[in-house]
Amino acid sequence: MNPFRAFQSGDPWHRVGLTSEFPEISENSEGCAIPQSCKAFRVPKTKGEETVEVSIDLPGDLKDQVLVFKYKGKVYAIDHQCPHSSFPLSQGNLFDIEDFGISLSTGITCPKHGWSFDIISGKADRGNYKLKVWEVQLRDAAGASDVDEKEVWVRRKQRIG
């Protein structure tokens, strides 16, 4: 592996909707388990295919799905499948990772085994498992009547090397 090689490119961006289509998940809710607050998408492996929204109630093949949600005003995208137990993370709970009352990051807990993952870095609270985190980009929405309306685009996080 050459550490001086540039970022790998080629992973396409996928449009998943408008920011208004992702209601805010409040701290009082049961995390991402509320289907109206989260959306799951099947992301194609080959170019030319469409990104398709899938039902959270019927997960299907979780390996090809990305979970997109809005928490505390920011849009996040992560793999829908828990890397430890292959359970749908849409049934998990979001929480703030804090140290002495200072919020450092945000995490999600898998309801099957109780493992937690940082949704920024992907690191697990135990073991060497890592949650795949997707890049999120907000772009100006063409023809939107609301100035604050943005399009949400996601792609697999680029790797170095």
N, C-alpha and C positions, 0 to 999 in steps of 0.2 A: 504494500500500500504506500503510495506516494503522498506524504503530508502536504506537499506544496501544490498539489493539483487543485484546480478551482472547483467551485460548487458544481455538482452534477446538475445538468439542466435537462429539460425535455418533459418533465411532468407538467401536464396542462392544468390550468385553472378551471374550476367548475363553478358556474353560477348556481347558487342554491336559493335565491330569493331576495326579498327586500328586508331591510332591518325591521320594518313595521310588522312583518309576518312572524317575528320571533318575540313574543311577549316576554317581559322581564320575569325572571324567576326570583321571587322574593325570599328573604331569609326565613320567613315563617312557613313557607310551603314545604312539602316533603321532597325537596330536591328536584331532580330531573324526572321523577316518576310521573309528573303531570304531562300527559301527551300534548296538550295545547302549548306548552312552553318549550318543548324540544321537537326537533325534526330529525329523522334519520334518512339518509340518502344512499342509494347504491351507486357507487362511483365506478364507471367502466374501467376495465383494464386496458382496453385498446382505444386508440384514437378514433374519433368520428361517432362514437356512441353517445347517447344522451345521459346526463345525470338524472336519475329517477328518484322521486320521493317515495319512501316505503312506509308502511304502517309500523308504528312502534309496538303495537299489540301483537303483531305477527312478525317476529324478527327475521325469519328466513335464514339466509347465509350471512352471519354477522361479519365474516372476514372481509366482505366487500362493502361494508357500510361505515359511513361517517356520521357521527352524532353532532348536531349543530344546535347551540342554544345561546341565550343571552343571560348573563348573570352580572348584576351590579353595573349595568350600562355597557358592558363589553361583550362582544360575540366570541365564542369559543368553538373549536371543532376538534373532536377526538375520535379515535376508533370506537365503534359501538360495542366491541367485544372486549371483555376483561382479558388481559394477557395471561392471567394466572388460571382462571376457571372457565373461560369462554362463555361467560354469562353476560346478558345484555346490560350495559351500564346505564341505559335509560331508566332502569328500575333502582338506580343508586341514589345517594344523597350527596348534595354539594355542601361544602363547609369551608370556612376560612382557616388557613394554616397560620397560627399566631405564635408569637413568642413574647411573653410578658405584655400581652394586650396589644401588641403591634402586629397588624396583618401583613404577613410576608408573601402569601400566595393563596391559591385556591385549590382544594382537593375534591375528589369524588370517591365515595366508598362503594365497593361492590357488595351488593346485598347477599350474595351467596356465601362468601367466606369472610366478609368484613375487612378485606384488605383495602387500603387507601392508596390513591395515586395522585400526584401533583399534576394538575392539568396544564401547567406551564412547562415543566421540564419532563414530565412523564414518569418520573421516578416513583417506585413503590415504597411503602413504609417498611417493607421487609422483603427479603429475597432479592434476586437480581432481575426481577421482572421489570419491564418498562412499557408504559402505555404509549402508543403512537399518537403524537400530537400533530395536528394539521395547521398549516399556515392559513391565516384569515386575512383577507384584504377587503376593505370597504371602498367601493367606487361610486362616483356620482351616478345617479339613476337617470337614464335618458328619458326625457318627457315627464318627469315626476313633478306634480304640482307642489309638493312640500319640499322646501329647500334642504331640510335636514334629512330627507329620505336618501338612503344609500343602498346599493346593491351589495350583497354578500357573496364573495367568491372564496373558494377554498382550494387548496392543493396539498398534496403530500409534502411534508417538511423536507426541504432539501438537505442532503447530507454532504459533509466535507469528505473528500477523498475518494 
